């Protein structure tokens, strides 16, 4: 029997959740809820499922096996608690909550109910990062010692920045790190291991938004590895679609450098040799190489077969501890050990 999935949320990014569930073997999208009934109805009509304005009514009527929460962060504690009280496993979008304290409360609410809670963090499931991880694990790069990423999506200029897709970005008091760089905190940990310290400089370039939209963050990892995140959302990079990878990455080891470009292509330069393309297969479907589909398939395999799970909510709190250290470093102008 397929896993019956109900999605709460019908905003811009939720469309990728709906589409992936509808395409995923072993899952059945059974309902969509949103406080704005018009949005819920429009999304539900595309998939021929019922729409609801009330998540409790949806739970009662369709009796899902799994709840996928794709709503703004302020709603997550209420929705995770409601799912946990019914013993339903849940997926919850990031940011997990507006503050670290509330994020911890979200995790504890799920644990009190005894249900599974997974954070929807899809960047590490983008096909280029899965391939980079595979190549590093196979020893292609030798001893890993560093990673750097330049974030340049070019979508943050002027008074209309973000309004077309996610207008709430403009009012977020914590923006670049809380909303965007958190993806790379998680991805850096996926590629290089545990973070042991951070140093950060953050600033706001666009005066029309509330939070920071530019910054440089240095990471120390165990085994003497280092990472650098250099990001702003105003400038763009060389790419037909600047939001596909949102920037460019260099993963470095003793044997050479693996480079990700803005088209999702990987380039391998062995030490002392010439750079050449590294071919690998991926599909330009859905969001960023169908990473939402890949993440949801990963959760489904865990539910069906008990395979090891990435990004359980309890484990994901470590990313948020690092995020807090980044903001503290910028505020206090000093290095923060973790």
Helices and strands as residue ranges (DSSP letters): E 3-8, H 14-23, E 27-33, H 37-47, E 50-52, H 55-62, E 66-69, G 73-75, H 76-85, E 89-93, H 100-113, E 117-120, G 123-125, H 127-137, E 144-151, G 167-171, I 176-181, H 182-192, E 195-203, E 214-221, G 222-224, E 226-232, E 247-253, E 256-260, E 266-270, E 275-278, H 291-305, H 313-332, E 336-337
